[in-house]
C-alpha cells in the first residue's frame, strides 16, 4: 500500500521521472540526453532495491577535475534512497550498514579505493565487486561467538572519480563520462541547505510511488535490447521506465543502446584481453614463436602498455601467468634450424581469440593480412612444434 495521505491524488510515475530529470539537468551538465535519462532511472531504481536481483553500479568518471562529478554525486545523494556516504568509513561500518533493504552507497574520489596507490581497502573492493548480485555474502568469523557469520553485500552504489574504474566495476555499471562545461553551458548553483529539502521530498515521492507495488517490480521481466551482464545491469532501470509508462520505456531502451555502445567504443579493455589481442598481432601468420620473440614484439609496440608493465616491463613469467587464465601454456619448441626454446604455438591461441576477441571480417573486396593480395604479414620464423611440424608459407 502507498504511504500517501488518502486525500492526495495518486502519484504519476512518468511525471516524477520528468521532474527528477529536470532537477539533474538544472544543476549538472550531463554529456548526452541519454546519460541524463540513465541517471534519472538509476536514482529512481534505488528506491525499489528489494525488488531487484541485481544492484547496478553508477560510475561517474571524468578525465580531469572540475567535470561535474562531485556535483552529480551531490544531486544523486539528495534524491536517492537512504544515501550512505562511504568517505572515511571503515569497511566494518559499511558492511554492517547493509540490510535486506540496503542503503545507496556513494563514494567520491573512488581512486582512494581502486587507484594504483590505494592500500588497505581490499574489503571495500570486495564489497563493490560482490554486491552487484544477490546471495553473495561476505563470510566472517566472529571470535566472540565462535561462529561464521554471513554479512550481506547487496546494495546499489554510485562511484565518482577521475579515470576509469576497474573493469570488474564498469562491467556491472551504468557509466557516465563527464566533461567540463563548454562555452555557453550553464547550470544553477547547488546549495545544500536551500536545494536539498525539495530534492529529498522528490525522493520521498519516488519511494512512495515505487514501493506501492514492489511485487509487480520484482516479477517484471522487461524486454531488453542487450544481453548477458549488460541486461542484468540495466534491467532494474528499464523495469522502472516500463512501470512509469508514457515516453520513458522508449527513452530507457535508447539510453541502454547509447551507453552500452559508448562503453564498447571507449571503455578500457582489461589487461588480460589487451594482451590476448596483442598476441594475435604479434604472431601474424607465424605458427609458433619463441617466448623471447613474442615478448620483443609485444613490447615493440609504442602504444601498448607492455614496456612499462612492471619495473622491467612484461616478463615471461607475467606473460605465462596471464595466458594460463585462457588455458594457453608455453612448451619446448624445436625449430627447423635445429635450435630449441620455450615458446607458444599459435594454434593454442585460436580458441581464446575466437571466444574473447573475434576478428572483424575485412570489407568486401579486401583480403585479410597475409592472404594473397592483402597487407603483408610480419616475416615468419621457421619453426617446428612438439605437436607436429608447422612450416611457414614458402618453406619447403
N, C-alpha and C positions, 0 to 999 in steps of 0.2 A: 504493500500500500504506500501511497505517496505521503510525505510528511507535510504537505502544503495545507494551509487552513482551508476549511470547507468553502469559504466564500471567495477563494481565489481561483481564477479560471485555470484550466489545465495548461501546463507549460507546452510551448511549441518548440520541439527539439531543433528543427531547422532554423528557427529564428534565434534560438540560443547559440547555435554554432555560428550564425552570421554575426551576432554580437561579439562573440569571443574572437572571431577573425578580425573584426573591425578594431577591437582593443589591441590585438597583437600588432597590426599594421599601423596603429596610431603611434606606438612607442618604438617600433623596430622596423628597419628596412630589411625585409627578407629578400633572398636572391631571386625568387620567382613566385608567381601566384600559386604554383603547385606546392612549393615549400610552405607557403602560408596556410594552405589547406591541410597539409600533412601535420604541421604543428598544432593546428586547431583540433584536429581529430585525435592526435596523440594525447593532448591535455584532457579532452573530454573522456577518452578511454580510461584515464587514471581513476575516474570516479566509479568505474564498474569493474575494478580489478578482480573481485571474487568470481566474476563470470568468465574470465579468460583462461585458456590453457597455457598461453604464452604471455610473457611480460616484455614487450618490445622496449628496447633502449632508444633514447633520443640523443643522438650525438650532435652537438653544436660545435663546429670547428671552423677555424679561420687561419689564414696564412700568417697573420700578424696581429698585434694588439690593435685595439680600437676598431674592431669589426662588428661590434654589437653583440658579442657572445654573452657577456655578463648581463646586459640589459634584457636580452631574450630570456635568460635564466631567471631574472627578476620577475618578469611578467608570467613566466611559467610557474614560478613559485606561488605567485598571488592567485592563480586560477586553477591549480591542480588539486588533487585530493591529498589532504594531510601531508603537506610538504615536510621533508626531513632533510635539512642541510647537513652534509657529511664533512664539512670543513672542520679539521681538527678533532673530528670524532674518532674515538677509539674503535677498532674492529669489534670489540665485545659490545659496545654501545649500539653499533649499527645492527649487528646480528640480533641482539635482544629486542630491538625495536620492530622487527618483522614478525607479524602475526598472520592469522588467517585472513584478516582484512588489512593488508600491509599499507604502510605509508608510501609516498612517492619519494624516492631517493634523489637528491640533487647534489651534484658535485661541480664546483667551479675549479678552474686551474687543475684539470684532471691529470696533467703531467706529474703532479705530486704522487699519483698512484701508478701511472703507466709509463712515465718518461724514463729515459735511459739512466738518470741519476736517482730514480726512486728506489728507496730501500726500506725494508721492514713492512711493506704493505701487501705481503703475499695473501693474507687472509681476505683483505678487501678485494684484491684482484680475483681471488677465487669466488667471492660472493657475486661480483658483477658478471663473471662468466657463467656460474651455475644458476643464478637466479632468473634466467630467461625462461625456464621451463618449470612447471610444477613437479613436485616429488623429486627434487634434487637437494635434499637437506645436507647440511654440514654436520658431520658426526664429531662430537667432542666427548672426552672422558671427564666426568665430574668426580674428582678425588674425594669430595666430601660425602657423596652418596655411594661411591664405588660403582657407578653405572655409566654406560654410554648413552649420551643424550643426542637426539636428533633436533637440530636447530633449523627452522625454515629459512630459505634464501629467496623465495619467490617474491619479487617486487619490481614494479616499473621504475626505471631510473633514467635521469637526464644528466649527461656529462658534457661539460664545456671545456674547451682547451685549444691551444694552438697546435696545428698539425693533425695528422691522422692518429686515430686511436688504434690499438692492436686489432688485427683482423678478426680475432675471436669476439671482439666487441662490435665492430662495424658490420660484421656479417649477421648480427642479430639486431640491427638498429635501423631506425629512420635517420638518415644522415643529412644534416643541413649544413651546407658550406657557406658560411657567412663571408661578407666582404665589407670593406669600408664604404661609407656613403659617398656617392659621386656628386658632381655638381648638380644642384637642383633637387637633390633628395633630402627631404627634411622630415623630422619626427617631432612629436611633442615630448617635452621633458617629462621623465617619470619621477614623481615624488612619492616616496613610500607612505608618508603619513596622509597625504592628500588623496592619492590614487588607489592605494591598496584596498581600503574598505569596500569600494564599489566593485573591485575585481573579486574580492572574497565573497560578496553577495552573488556575483555571477557564478562563482564556484559552487555555492550552495544550491543555486537553481539547477546547475548541471547535475549535481548529485541527486537532487530530488527527482529530476526527470529520468535519469538513467536507473536509479535504484528502485524506482517504482515497479520495475518488471525485470529483475535480474535473471529470472528463469528464461525469459524469451531471449535475452542476450546470450545466456550460457548455451542454449540449444542452437544458436544461429550458425549456419554453415553457408556464408555468403559466397557466391561465385567469384573466383579470384582470377585476375589477369596474369598472375605469376604462379610459380610452383615452388615446392620444397620449402627450404628455410625462409625464403622471401615471403611465401604465402603465410607461414606461421607468424612471422613478424608483423605483417600488415593486416592480418585477419581481424584483430580487435578494432582497428581503425575503420575498416570497411564495414564491419558489423554496426558500429555506431552510425556511420553515414546512412546505411540502409534503414536503420531504426528511425533516423530523423526524416528521411524521405526528401521530397522536393528536389532541388538540384544537387544535393550532397552525394548521392550514390555515384552519379557521373563524375563529379569533381574528385571523389575519393579514388576512383579507379584511374583517372587521368594522373593524379598525383603518384599513385603506385608506379605506373609505367614511366613517368618522367624521372622520378627519383631513383628507381632501380636501374634505369638506363644510364643515368648520370653516374651511379656507383660503378657500373660495368665499364664506363668510358674513362672515369677519372679516379676510381678507387685504387688504393695501394695494394698491389699484388703481394701476397705473402712471400717471405724469403724462400720458402721451400718451393713454391710454384715458380717463382722467378728463376731459381736455379734449374729446375726441371726444364723450363722453356729455353734458357740459355744453353743448356747442354745440347738441345736439338740443333741450335745454330752452330755450336762448336763442332759437332760431329759432321755436319754437312752430309756428304754421301759416304763417308768412311764407315766401314762395317765394324771397326773397333779402334780404340785409341789407348795408348799408354796413359796412366793416370797423370804423369807429369805433363804430357802434351795437352790433355784435356784441361788441366789447371792453367797452363800457359794461355790457352785460347780463351778461357773464361776471363782471366784477369787482363787479357789484352784488349778487351772492350772498354774504352774510357768512360762510357756512360753506365756501365754495370757496377754494382757495389762490391765486387769480389776482391779488388785490390786492397780495399780498406776494411775487409771483413775480419776484424780482429787485429791484433798488433802486427801480425805478419801476413795479413791477407788470408784468403781462403786456403786452407791446408788440406792435404789428402785425408787426414782424419776427420775434419769437419765435413768435407765432401761426402765421405763414406757414411757418416752419421745421418746426414740429411737424406741421402739417396736410399738408405735402408728402410726409411719410412714408406717408400714406394716399392719395397722388395727388390731393389736393384743393388747388386753387390759386385765388388771387383773380384778379379780372379787372375791367375797366372796365364798370360797370353804369349804364345810363341809366334814370332814374326817370321815372315818368309825369308828374311836375311839371316835367320838362324838365331837372332837375339831373343831374349825372353824377359818380360817385365810385367809388373802388376798393371792392370788396366780394366777397361769396361767394354763390353760388347754392345753395339748399337741395338741389337735385337732385344736385349734385356730392357730397353727403354720404351719400346714401341707401345706396349700395353698401357703404361703410365701416361705417355704422351696422348694416346687416343682418349683416355678417360678424363684427364685433368686439363689438358691444353691442346685440344684438337686443332689442326691447321685448317685455315680457311682456304677453300679451293681457289686457285687463281682465276681471274676473269676469263671469260670465254675468248679463245684466240691466243691466250698466253700459256706458256709452259711453265711448269714448276722448276725451281732451281735444280740444275744438274740433269734435266731432261733435254733431249735434242731440241735445239732452238731456244732453250731457256737461258736464264742468267747463269754464268759459270759458277760451279761449286768450288769449295775450297780444294786445294791439292790433297790427294788422298795418300795415306800411308799404306805401304804394302805389308799386310799383317795376316796372320792366321790364328784362329782361336782354338781353344781346347775343345769346343763343341763341334769342330769341323772347320776346314779351311774356308776362309772368307776372302775371296780375291777382289781386288778393286777393278773398276772398269778399265779396260785396256791392258790388264795384266794377264799374261798367258798362263 
